[in-house]
């Protein structure tokens, strides 16, 4: 299965320190060694997140099947924090990233 992570989701949201909803996430990811200039490094790490960690929850929604993955993300600084990623899988399509954030 291919887990789709778009450049826009990474650059305009997860690494955008000026985004209303994404700025705290941007601070978190930047503090762990990710950068907008090398946005693809975060995209690859998040794309591996559901491969390296178990799916913690599945729920049917009007948008498709919602998948939640929790735990370690491989980071450039080697601290590998626990995060939660949320994905939507529409019928017949690969899951696409909705959000990612620290999980305490």
C-alpha positions in Angstrom: 0.0 0.0 0.0 1.2 3.5 -0.8 0.5 6.2 1.8 0.1 9.5 0.0 1.7 12.6 1.5 1.4 15.7 -0.6 4.0 18.5 -0.8 1.3 21.0 -0.1 0.2 19.3 3.1 3.9 19.3 4.3 4.9 22.8 3.2 1.7 24.8 3.6 0.6 23.1 6.8 3.0 21.0 8.8 6.1 23.1 8.3 4.3 26.5 8.0 5.1 28.5 11.1 2.5 31.1 10.0 -0.5 28.7 9.4 -3.2 29.3 12.0 -3.7 25.6 12.7 -0.3 24.3 11.7 2.1 26.6 13.4 2.4 24.6 16.6 3.0 21.5 14.5 5.6 23.4 12.5 7.5 24.3 15.7 7.4 20.7 16.7 8.7 19.2 13.4 11.3 22.0 12.9 12.6 21.4 16.5 13.2 17.7 15.4 15.3 18.7 12.5 12.9 19.0 9.6 12.8 22.1 7.3 10.7 23.5 4.5 13.8 23.5 2.2 14.0 19.7 2.7 10.3 19.1 3.0 10.6 15.8 1.2 12.4 14.3 4.3 9.4 14.9 6.5 7.1 13.6 3.7 9.1 10.4 3.5 9.2 9.9 7.3 5.4 10.4 7.6 4.8 8.1 4.6 6.8 5.4 6.5 4.9 6.1 9.8 2.1 3.6 9.1 4.6 1.1 7.8 6.7 1.2 10.9 3.9 1.5 13.5 0.5 -0.3 13.9 -2.8 1.2 12.9 -4.4 2.2 16.2 -7.9 2.9 14.9 -10.1 2.6 11.9 -13.4 4.4 11.5 -15.9 4.7 8.6 -16.7 8.3 7.7 -18.5 10.1 5.0 -15.1 11.0 3.5 -13.9 7.4 3.4 -12.1 5.1 5.9 -10.2 7.0 8.6 -7.0 5.4 9.7 -5.1 6.5 12.8 -1.5 5.5 13.4 0.3 6.2 16.7 3.9 6.2 17.8 7.5 6.7 16.7 8.5 8.9 13.8 12.1 8.7 12.5 13.5 12.2 12.9 16.7 13.9 11.7 17.7 14.6 15.2 17.4 11.0 16.3 14.9 11.6 19.1 12.1 9.8 17.2 9.1 11.2 19.1 5.7 9.6 19.3 3.2 11.2 16.9 -0.3 10.5 15.6 -1.0 10.5 11.9 -4.5 10.5 10.5 -5.3 9.2 7.0 -8.4 9.0 4.8 -8.7 6.1 2.4 -11.5 6.7 -0.2 -12.9 3.6 -1.9 -10.3 2.2 -4.4 -7.7 4.9 -3.5 -4.5 4.8 -1.4 -4.7 6.5 2.0 -3.8 10.2 2.0 -2.5 12.2 4.9 -5.0 14.4 6.8 -2.8 15.6 9.7 0.1 14.7 11.9 0.8 16.0 15.4 2.7 15.1 18.6 1.2 12.4 20.8 1.9 12.5 24.5 
